[in-house]
Amino acid sequence: MTATTRTSRLARLRTLTLTGIATTGAAAAALTLMPSPAQAAEATQVNASSVVTAASHDSRTAYQGKTGYANNLDGWIKQSLKVMKAKGIPGSYEGLKRNIMRESGGNPNAQNNWDVNAKKGTPSKGLLQVIDPTFKAYHVSGTAHSVTDPVANITAAANYAAHRYGSIDNVNSAY
């Protein structure tokens, strides 16, 4: 093997390695539902008619009590889908469940205390691992004002995903 061939192969290997590291880093950075400063600014500039906004009161009673839904993952997803349908937020049962199982394993009290968001003081929380600023920006009226409330968490995350990706159904990896 000549020195030129060896040098060429090493250069190619370095390029592939750096590309792999950059790709892995980008995936890790997108691990949670966190808008960048530009996205957060964009969210405030979005056409007001396209964003589902929060009510000024706590509306937990809108879906608690005798709703006919089970107090489990299946029931929370179905409740969220009802609110989403009423507010025009796209998404399916399958898309929500797939993302929930990947993000929290179905645990509404899951909290990530080790990623970059947690190190900055804003851990990801709930079924779809939403951080507080994202929850506040994409909260949907008719749901509780608590990021760990299962239906509020699912619905806010689906609202965020609709604005960022078109639908929660289009999210197939950490986002």
C-alpha positions as CSV (number, residue, x, y, z in Angstrom):
1,M,0.0,0.0,0.0
2,T,1.5,3.3,-1.0
3,A,1.7,6.3,1.3
4,T,-0.7,8.3,-0.9
5,T,-3.3,5.5,-0.7
6,R,-2.9,5.3,3.0
7,T,-3.2,9.0,3.5
8,S,-6.3,9.1,1.2
9,R,-8.0,6.3,3.2
10,L,-7.2,8.0,6.5
11,A,-8.6,11.3,5.3
12,R,-11.8,9.5,4.2
13,L,-12.0,7.7,7.6
14,R,-11.6,11.1,9.4
15,T,-14.4,12.6,7.3
16,L,-16.8,9.7,8.0
17,T,-16.0,9.7,11.7
18,L,-16.7,13.5,12.0
19,T,-19.9,13.1,10.0
20,G,-21.0,10.3,12.3
21,I,-20.1,12.3,15.4
22,A,-22.0,15.3,14.1
23,T,-25.0,13.2,13.3
24,T,-25.0,11.6,16.7
25,G,-24.6,14.9,18.4
26,A,-27.5,16.4,16.5
27,A,-29.7,13.5,17.4
28,A,-28.7,13.8,21.1
29,A,-29.4,17.5,21.1
30,A,-32.9,16.9,19.7
31,L,-33.7,14.4,22.4
32,T,-36.5,16.3,24.0
33,L,-39.3,18.7,23.1
34,M,-37.3,21.9,23.4
35,P,-37.6,24.8,21.0
36,S,-34.4,26.6,20.2
37,P,-34.4,30.4,20.8
38,A,-35.2,30.9,17.1
39,Q,-38.1,28.4,17.3
40,A,-39.4,30.0,20.5
41,A,-39.3,33.4,18.8
42,E,-41.0,31.9,15.8
43,A,-43.8,30.5,18.0
44,T,-44.6,34.0,19.2
45,Q,-44.8,35.2,15.6
46,V,-47.0,32.4,14.3
47,N,-50.3,33.4,12.9
48,A,-52.6,33.7,16.0
49,S,-55.4,31.7,14.3
50,S,-53.1,28.7,13.8
51,V,-51.9,28.3,17.4
52,V,-54.1,26.7,20.0
53,T,-53.9,28.9,23.0
54,A,-54.3,28.4,26.7
55,A,-57.4,29.4,28.7
56,S,-56.8,31.7,31.6
57,H,-58.2,29.3,34.2
58,D,-57.3,25.8,35.2
59,S,-59.6,23.5,33.2
60,R,-58.8,20.1,34.7
61,T,-62.6,19.5,35.1
62,A,-62.9,19.6,31.3
63,Y,-61.8,16.0,31.2
64,Q,-61.7,14.7,34.7
65,G,-64.5,13.0,36.5
66,K,-67.1,11.0,34.6
67,T,-65.5,11.2,31.2
68,G,-66.0,7.6,30.3
69,Y,-62.2,7.2,29.9
70,A,-60.0,4.9,31.9
71,N,-57.4,6.5,34.2
72,N,-54.5,4.8,32.3
73,L,-52.4,5.3,29.2
74,D,-55.2,4.1,26.8
75,G,-57.7,6.5,28.5
76,W,-55.3,9.5,28.5
77,I,-54.5,9.0,24.8
78,K,-58.2,8.8,23.9
79,Q,-59.0,11.9,26.0
80,S,-56.2,13.8,24.4
81,L,-57.4,12.7,20.9
82,K,-60.8,14.1,21.7
83,V,-59.3,17.5,22.7
84,M,-57.0,17.4,19.7
85,K,-59.9,16.8,17.3
86,A,-61.9,19.6,18.8
87,K,-58.9,22.0,18.4
88,G,-57.8,20.8,14.9
89,I,-54.5,19.3,16.1
90,P,-53.5,16.3,13.9
91,G,-52.4,13.0,15.3
92,S,-53.4,9.4,15.7
93,Y,-53.6,6.9,18.6
94,E,-50.7,4.9,17.1
95,G,-48.5,7.9,16.6
96,L,-49.1,9.1,20.2
97,K,-48.6,5.7,21.8
98,R,-45.4,5.0,19.8
99,N,-43.8,8.3,20.9
100,I,-45.0,7.9,24.5
101,M,-43.5,4.5,24.8
102,R,-40.2,5.7,23.4
103,E,-40.0,8.8,25.5
104,S,-41.4,7.6,28.9
105,G,-42.4,4.0,28.7
106,G,-45.9,5.2,29.6
107,N,-45.0,6.7,33.0
108,P,-46.7,10.1,33.4
109,N,-44.3,10.9,36.2
110,A,-41.1,10.3,34.2
111,Q,-38.5,13.0,34.5
112,N,-35.2,13.3,32.8
113,N,-32.6,14.6,35.3
114,W,-29.5,14.1,33.3
115,D,-29.7,15.6,29.8
116,V,-28.7,19.1,28.6
117,N,-32.1,20.5,29.6
118,A,-31.9,19.2,33.1
119,K,-28.4,20.6,33.5
120,K,-29.8,24.0,32.6
121,G,-32.6,23.6,35.2
122,T,-35.4,22.5,32.9
123,P,-35.8,18.8,33.0
124,S,-38.1,17.0,30.5
125,K,-41.3,15.7,32.2
126,G,-44.2,13.5,31.6
127,L,-45.4,11.0,29.0
128,L,-43.9,12.8,26.1
129,Q,-40.9,14.4,28.0
130,V,-41.9,18.1,27.5
131,I,-39.9,20.9,29.1
132,D,-41.8,23.7,30.9
133,P,-41.1,26.4,28.3
134,T,-42.5,24.2,25.5
135,F,-45.5,23.2,27.6
136,K,-46.3,26.8,28.3
137,A,-45.9,27.8,24.7
138,Y,-48.0,25.0,23.3
139,H,-50.5,24.3,26.2
140,V,-54.0,23.6,24.9
141,S,-57.1,25.1,26.5
142,G,-59.4,22.5,28.0
143,T,-56.5,20.7,29.6
144,A,-54.8,21.1,33.0
145,H,-52.0,23.6,33.5
146,S,-49.6,21.0,34.7
147,V,-46.8,19.5,32.5
148,T,-47.1,16.2,34.3
149,D,-50.9,15.9,33.8
150,P,-51.1,13.0,31.3
151,V,-53.7,14.6,29.0
152,A,-52.2,18.1,29.1
153,N,-48.7,16.7,28.4
154,I,-49.9,14.6,25.4
155,T,-52.0,17.4,24.0
156,A,-49.3,20.1,24.3
157,A,-46.6,17.8,22.8
158,A,-49.0,17.0,19.9
159,N,-49.6,20.7,19.4
160,Y,-45.8,21.4,19.4
161,A,-45.2,18.5,17.0
162,A,-48.0,19.7,14.7
163,H,-46.3,23.1,14.4
164,R,-42.8,21.7,14.1
165,Y,-43.3,18.5,12.1
166,G,-46.9,18.6,10.8
167,S,-48.1,16.0,13.2
168,I,-46.9,13.8,16.1
169,D,-47.4,10.9,13.6
170,N,-44.4,12.3,11.6
171,V,-42.1,11.9,14.7
172,N,-40.3,8.6,14.6
173,S,-37.3,9.3,16.8
174,A,-36.2,11.5,19.6
175,Y,-37.4,15.1,18.8
